[in-house]
Amino acid sequence: MREALRNVGRPVRIRGYPEMPLNFIPVDRVVKEIIELEKEGFANGPIFHLTSSIELRLERSLEVLTELLKLPGFELSENEQ
């Protein structure tokens, strides 16, 4: 997919709001937390929300992806066009 995005040669348009919050959590942290919950027998109930304490915004996340993956970029559009 990375190669396909690079070959587009121009920013890819994505529908979304620049200030939309995103919550990424590394999979190794999720696994660690699940193991700990299982050891405790899920003491506080059957539902747990594993989230990051760091909240990124959509616009910044796309900027980071563009830099890391050396992509032509993304263009955010708040409407369907």
C-alpha positions in Angstrom: 0.0 0.0 0.0 2.9 2.3 0.8 4.2 1.9 -2.7 0.8 2.6 -4.2 0.4 5.8 -2.2 3.9 6.9 -3.3 3.1 6.3 -6.9 0.0 8.5 -6.8 2.4 11.5 -7.0 0.1 13.9 -5.3 -1.5 14.3 -1.9 -4.3 11.7 -1.2 -7.6 13.3 -0.3 -9.2 12.0 3.0 -12.5 13.1 4.4 -12.1 14.2 8.0 -11.7 17.0 10.4 -8.2 18.2 11.2 -8.8 18.5 14.9 -10.5 15.1 15.2 -8.9 13.2 18.2 -7.3 9.9 17.5 -6.1 7.4 20.2 -3.3 5.0 19.2 -2.0 2.4 21.6 0.9 0.1 20.9 -0.2 -3.5 20.5 2.5 -4.7 23.0 1.0 -2.5 25.6 -2.5 -3.9 24.9 -1.2 -7.4 25.3 0.6 -6.6 28.5 -2.6 -5.0 29.9 -4.7 -8.0 28.9 -2.3 -10.4 30.6 -2.5 -8.3 33.8 -6.3 -8.2 33.6 -6.4 -12.0 33.1 -4.1 -12.6 36.1 -6.5 -10.5 38.3 -9.5 -12.4 37.0 -11.0 -9.2 35.4 -11.8 -8.1 38.9 -13.7 -5.0 38.0 -15.9 -6.4 35.4 -15.9 -7.9 31.9 -15.4 -4.6 30.0 -12.2 -2.6 29.9 -11.1 0.3 27.8 -7.4 0.3 27.0 -6.5 3.7 25.7 -3.4 5.9 25.4 -2.9 8.9 27.6 -1.6 10.8 24.6 -4.3 12.1 22.2 -3.2 13.0 18.7 -5.2 15.0 16.2 -5.9 13.7 12.7 -4.0 16.4 10.9 -0.8 15.9 13.0 -1.1 12.1 12.7 -1.2 12.4 8.9 1.8 14.7 8.9 3.8 12.2 10.9 2.8 9.3 8.5 3.7 11.4 5.5 7.2 12.1 6.9 7.9 8.5 8.2 6.6 6.7 5.1 7.9 9.3 2.7 4.5 9.8 1.1 3.4 12.7 -1.1 1.0 13.7 1.6 -2.7 13.8 2.5 -5.3 16.5 2.0 -8.1 16.7 4.5 -11.5 17.6 3.3 -14.4 18.2 5.7 -17.0 17.7 3.0 -17.7 14.9 0.4 -16.0 16.6 -2.5 
